[in-house]
Amino acid sequence: MSEFNKKGKRKVKVLDTTLRDGEQTPGLSLSIEQKKMIAEALDKLGVDIIEAGTAIASEGEFEAIKEISSLGLKAEICSFCRIKEVDIDAAADAGADSIFMVAPSSPIHISTKFPGKSEDDVIDMSVKAIEYAKERGLIVEFGGEDASRAKLDFIKNLYRAALDAGADRLTYTDTVGVMIPEKCESVMAELRSEFRDVDLAIHCHDDFGLAVANTVFAVKGGANEVHATINGLGERAGNAALEEVVTTLEILYGIETAIELRRLYRTAKLVEKTTGIFIPPNKAIVGENAFTHESGIHTSAILKNASAYEPITPDVVGRERHLVLGKHAGKASVEAVMKELGYKATKEQMVEILKRIKEIGDKGKTITDADVRTIIETVLQIKREKKVILEDLSIVSGMNVMPTASVKLRINGKVVVEAAVGTGPVDAAINAIKKGVKEFGDIELVSYKVDAITGGTNALVDVIVQLKRGNKIVTARGARTDIIMASVEAMMEGLNMLVE
């Protein structure tokens, strides 16, 4: 075991459990192809160990681990196991390199899972399981489940027996997220003083919102491996978020990992898109607002010196800075947007533009990029020709019918007709439009939000979409009593901003 790189700088391993603990997020189930896609992304990210699932859980899990193991990835492929031979056999037969084996260690877990069994019985069962796993040629990472509510003396005895039986790594688990950072550091320091020449890992859950802090403090105490998930996915309140743990260790503590920080955002977005579990906009590092600025005072300072209101530059984690306009906007942010659009305004026009933007914000409405552009062009009396015009739209949907949409677009004067299916009429319409504008490259629908402005079945619906083309992201709005047309209107507004 070596905790240091060639330059003598401390280095920590990363075990990603997005495909196992992360998939235990309520309501989440991934296909084999989805798991393979995420595994490949994790490998490119630089994860040391990918816990690909639990081989014994189902035929699909077994096949997923088997296929991931055959991809030829650089990362070690791991399967979760209980202290049972059937679990170990499944992992070995699936071609996993290693197993993360856990044994109940707290009184409540022992009495619940093995009624009538003692701590000594758990040690005996663990030893036999580890010895069997080594016979099957597996790397064994062993942990006491619910260790944070177990007696530390028992954990030490369990770990000693595990190492004597051939375990390769040890993990301390905070299964229900009840640790506090200071305790996590002191416990790990005590374990490190006892087990000096073995990899010690920390596995934290986020029930009290402390998973990242506990993980970092465990590393301070001596852990040299961290367990985490992309976007903090996991059962209940989730696990330690990999992107937060890694950036904290590397940037704030100077502790290295093998993670390529610039790939964090794209990996987080891939997991978001694949799982359908959206990243909160205010989430650290990968949330949409992490490098977005609205306040006039902040924006003015950012434009002069980005470090005034940013701890790191966005590119460090594969992001871009985004300035938005709202009720808190100031002259500097409006000027920045106008410069991007290639427009100039007089002092009087600038006052009017700011006034109109703030009026929308004061009404409690989200101000989209399209809103801002419309305000600017209205005040400056600029008429802009749209490159993409929707001339016709028809949709077929109903019971036992695949939702299908066909569109007729006029693109730079040329008529384009396309059709597409979707999970619903809105999805079908958006897919048809995206097919129609494929000459402009890949247009990605980043987010879709709908609100009913008024009540009743004939309510006015407000749809806001966020679209991306290359590195450019725009937001646009559509408002109709018909949700399909509101969605299409928003889509067309955003498209025209992207393709000009």
Beta strands, then each sheet from edge to edge (+ up, - down):
strand 1: 13-16
strand 2: 49-53
strand 3: 76-81
strand 4: 98-104
strand 5: 139-145
strand 6: 169-174
strand 7: 199-204
strand 8: 225-228
strand 9: 292-293
strand 10: 322-323
strand 11: 388-398
strand 12: 401-411
strand 13: 414-421
strand 14: 444-452
strand 15: 461-469
strand 16: 472-480
sheet 1: 1+ 2+ 3+ 4+ 5+ 6+ 7+ 8+ 1+
sheet 2: 9+ 10+
sheet 3: 11+ 12- 13+
sheet 4: 14+ 15- 16+
end
